[in-house]
Amino acid sequence: MIYPHVLLLLFLVSAAAVIAAEASVTKINTANQLTEYYELRIIELMAIRNMLENPDAPSFSMETNKGTTMVQITDSSATERRIRITTYRTGRPFYSTFFYNKAEGQITKRTEHF
């Protein structure tokens, strides 16, 4: 004969195990998503670094182990350049735009597009 308090204890232990497993899966998924996000930011920074080393360079593309990155550089005004970066990763495009002030030699704005 199983006593009711033993059944209650077994139920609570099994419920705690299920909740702990779900929490760890959620943490792993969040860590994977953050890893992908920061890998994309690093690819963008690599493209910006290439552009800053040669500011008068035309548009270019680069291939990494994370996908293909295309950089389109246009002059939006006499002192400002618009740098649009498109990264294709797992068949999905990710867009961002940087504005580079040629007179000051610095990036003034960054915008993401979805």
GIMOJO-V552233 format. One record per pair of residues at least 12 apart in sequence whose ideal C-beta (glycine too) atoms are under 8 Angstrom apart, sorted by the first residue. I is the first residue (numbers start at 1). J is the second residue. D is the distance in Angstrom with one decimal. If there is no record, write none. Layout:
BEGIN
i->[I;I]
j->[J;J]
d->[D;D]
END
This chain:
BEGIN
i->[36;39;40;40;40;40;43;43;43;43;43;44;44;44;44;46;46;46;47;47;47;47;47;48;48;48;48;50;50;51;51;51;51;52;55;55;55;55;57;58;59;59;59;66;66;67;67;67;67;68;68;69;69;69;69;70;70;70;70;71;71;71;71;72;72;72;76;79;79;79;80;80;80;80;80;81;81;81;82;82;82;82;83;83;83;83;84;84;85;85;95;95;95;96;96;96;96;97;97;97;98;98]
j->[89;66;66;87;89;94;64;66;67;69;87;69;85;87;96;62;64;69;62;69;71;83;85;83;85;98;107;62;71;71;73;83;100;100;81;100;102;105;73;73;71;72;73;87;89;87;88;89;90;87;88;85;86;87;88;85;86;87;88;83;84;85;86;84;85;86;99;101;102;103;99;100;101;102;108;99;100;102;97;98;99;100;97;98;99;100;96;97;97;98;112;113;114;110;111;112;113;110;111;113;110;111]
d->[7.9;5.6;7.5;5.9;7.0;5.7;5.9;5.9;7.5;5.5;5.6;7.8;5.3;7.2;5.8;7.3;7.5;7.8;6.5;5.5;4.9;7.9;5.3;7.0;7.7;6.3;7.1;7.1;7.6;6.5;6.7;6.1;7.5;7.9;7.7;7.5;6.8;7.9;7.1;6.7;5.9;4.7;5.2;7.7;5.8;5.6;5.0;3.7;7.3;7.3;4.8;6.4;7.1;4.7;7.8;7.4;4.7;7.9;7.8;6.4;7.4;5.4;8.0;4.5;8.0;7.5;7.2;6.0;5.4;4.6;5.8;6.9;5.6;6.9;7.4;7.3;4.5;6.2;6.3;7.7;6.0;7.9;6.8;4.3;7.5;5.9;7.6;5.0;7.4;7.1;7.0;3.7;7.5;6.5;6.7;5.0;6.8;7.2;4.6;6.9;5.3;7.9]
END
